[in-house]
Amino acid sequence: MSEKDFLPINGTDYVEFYVGNAKQAAHYYQTAFGFQPLAYAGLETGLKDRTSYVLQQDKIRFVLTTSLVPDSDIAEHQKQHGDGIKVIALWVDDARKSFEETVKRGAKPYLEPVVEKDEFGEIVRSGIHTYGETVHIFIERKNYNGPFLPGFKKWEPSYRPKDTGLRYVDHMVGNVDWGQMNTWVDFYSDVMGFHNIISFDDKDISTEYTALMSKVMSSGNGYIKFPINEPAKGRMKSQIEEYIDFYHGSGCQHVALATDNIVTTINELKSRGVEFLHVPDSYYDTVTDRVGIIEEDLNILKNLRILIDRDDEGYLLQLFSKPVEDRPTVFFEIIQRKGAKSFGKGNFKALFESIELEQGLRGTL
Ligand code: FE2
């Protein structure tokens, strides 16, 4: 790096979803995705207005939060957006400096730096707004060794389905409204010191019907990657536009979760009821021409409908879930990287045709 990184980030600290029923959502992420119970806060820990369950799988932490009262930011968020991602929390060494450096460069403050303590030590938190009503919270935890954050107690239910091999957050994608992609690309570049590593336009990503544009922003050290999508004009409604319509604004579209063995992980997820997009048989007729030799048995990949793509550095295996709530909004990607550092551009056409089939069923194409 030529210039000093003014916002060094160690990784994704947690992803917080505001949901209608955190208790049931926690059961879903335990049962279907194999997340392990970690921490809890609610009436029993002295909170009066909300409940949060924290689940973990290797380096991935999800927080599921529900409002207990009708008039709160959480209730309002849930009413507007349905179940959705409110917080993309970033693990930093200095939360005060992260706040100062980003606000100085134009970030809108969300949370002034605050120190929180309990018997396990102290945490410093601060936060800024990003696209839509989504926020980034900076978490400094070097002086803390509790289960999650002060105010949370260990959550130790006896029900513990085993994990599914998910390891870390690979990337998180933001869908922004018409004409806003470059505004948010500039935000990540100017305010957070990220750089643009990949761009796609509607010529790269379009089918007969729908199109989108995307730019991938990466933190200085490459630990955090945020593709930003904007709808593009096609003959029919773009899947990004469908998201924006149902989310009522810009928001996080998908979280990509990495695994070291996608065959095992997808087998587990499917057997537990997670639903994935389905590409046709014909995808596998030509995939070898496009990606060359791979280590995995193509028949096994075909049976599980796992997608393959290659770039200059290697290949990747990936699969996309259907939306995980009733609104066609947030979904998950499961990804295994075998050298490739890209995002599966070669699969977009097949995928979008699959998504269009689903949109057709929803009457939203
Ligand atoms: Fe992705």
Boltz pocket constraint, residues with backbone or C-beta under 6 A from the ligand:
constraints:
  - pocket:
      binder: B
      contacts: [[A, 171], [A, 173], [A, 254], [A, 256], [A, 333], [A, 343]]
      max_distance: 6.0
